[in-house]
Amino acid sequence: MKWIMLTVIVVALTVAGCVSEKPSLPSSTSINMTILKINDTYTLYIIFTLPNPCHKVSYKNMKIYGNEIDVYFEYQPPKPDEVCIQKLEVYKWNVTLGNLVKGEYKIKIYVNNKIVKEFKFYIGNGNLS
């Protein structure tokens, strides 16, 4: 009985050690966003500024659910022994939101499936506010 309990504990600890959380963005990361309307199409311009080029961010996808817009990115930290120049690294994306109708919208930015930024904007009579 003791061997069975010990085996269960060892297996549980091994499995727990294999499950790791996805990394979070460094606290020094800056995220800036602007929404522009060009020819009836709205576009989200988003800029990530990271501590150095060894930190990587990539765009995954965007989903619109009514008036909520979710934009997904993936972050990869530097490798443990990676040597990297110390200069800010800027990543830029243009995410086409399409033709949005009058109303209030909420954009949520996800990095590694965690919300890192959200904001609201309003479209009235075809104009942003």
C-alpha positions in Angstrom: 0.0 0.0 0.0 2.8 2.4 0.8 4.5 1.7 -2.5 1.3 2.5 -4.4 0.9 5.8 -2.5 4.6 6.6 -3.1 4.2 5.8 -6.8 1.1 8.0 -7.1 2.9 10.9 -5.4 6.0 10.6 -7.7 3.8 10.5 -10.8 1.8 13.5 -9.7 5.0 15.5 -8.9 6.5 14.5 -12.3 3.4 15.6 -14.2 3.1 18.9 -12.2 6.7 19.6 -13.1 6.1 19.1 -16.8 3.2 21.6 -16.9 4.6 25.1 -17.2 2.9 28.4 -17.7 3.5 30.3 -20.8 5.9 33.3 -20.2 4.6 36.8 -19.5 5.8 39.9 -21.2 8.5 41.8 -19.4 7.2 44.7 -17.2 9.1 47.2 -19.3 7.1 46.3 -22.4 5.1 49.1 -24.0 2.0 48.5 -26.1 0.5 51.3 -28.1 -2.6 51.2 -30.3 -4.4 53.5 -32.8 -7.5 52.8 -34.8 -7.8 54.5 -38.2 -10.6 54.5 -40.8 -9.6 54.4 -44.4 -12.2 54.0 -47.2 -14.9 52.6 -44.7 -12.4 50.0 -43.4 -11.2 50.2 -39.8 -7.6 49.1 -39.0 -6.0 48.6 -35.6 -2.3 49.7 -35.6 -0.5 48.1 -32.7 3.1 48.5 -31.6 5.0 46.4 -29.0 8.3 47.8 -27.7 10.4 45.1 -26.0 13.7 45.4 -24.0 15.8 43.8 -26.8 15.6 41.7 -30.0 15.9 38.4 -28.1 12.3 38.9 -26.9 9.9 37.9 -29.7 6.2 38.7 -30.2 4.2 37.3 -33.1 0.6 38.0 -34.3 -1.7 34.9 -34.2 -5.2 36.0 -35.1 -8.2 38.2 -34.4 -11.8 37.4 -33.6 -14.8 39.6 -33.6 -17.8 38.7 -31.4 -20.5 41.4 -32.0 -18.9 44.5 -30.5 -15.9 42.7 -28.8 -12.7 42.3 -30.7 -10.0 39.9 -29.4 -6.5 40.2 -30.8 -4.1 37.4 -30.0 -0.3 37.4 -29.9 2.4 35.0 -28.7 5.4 36.0 -26.7 8.7 34.1 -26.5 11.4 35.2 -24.0 15.1 34.9 -24.8 16.7 31.5 -24.4 18.5 31.1 -21.0 22.1 31.4 -22.3 21.3 33.8 -25.2 23.5 36.9 -25.6 21.6 39.8 -26.9 22.3 43.4 -27.8 20.7 45.8 -25.4 18.5 48.0 -27.6 14.7 48.3 -27.7 13.0 46.1 -30.3 9.8 47.4 -31.9 7.2 45.1 -33.5 4.4 46.6 -35.6 1.2 45.1 -37.0 -1.8 46.4 -38.9 -4.9 44.3 -38.0 -7.8 44.9 -40.4 -11.1 45.1 -38.4 -13.3 45.6 -41.5 -16.4 47.7 -41.9 -17.7 48.4 -38.3 -21.2 49.7 -37.7 -22.2 52.5 -35.3 -21.8 51.5 -31.7 -19.3 51.0 -28.8 -16.5 48.5 -29.2 -14.1 46.8 -26.8 -10.7 45.6 -27.9 -8.8 43.1 -25.8 -5.2 42.3 -26.5 -4.1 38.8 -25.5 -0.5 37.6 -25.1 -0.1 33.9 -24.5 -3.8 33.7 -23.9 -3.8 36.3 -21.1 -5.4 39.8 -21.4 -2.6 42.4 -21.3 -4.5 45.5 -22.5 -8.0 46.5 -23.3 -9.8 49.6 -24.3 -13.1 50.9 -25.6 -13.9 53.1 -28.6 -17.1 54.4 -30.2 -18.1 54.7 -33.8 -20.9 57.3 -34.4 -22.1 58.4 -37.8 -19.1 56.7 -39.4 -16.5 58.5 -37.2 -14.3 57.4 -34.4 -14.5 58.9 -31.0 
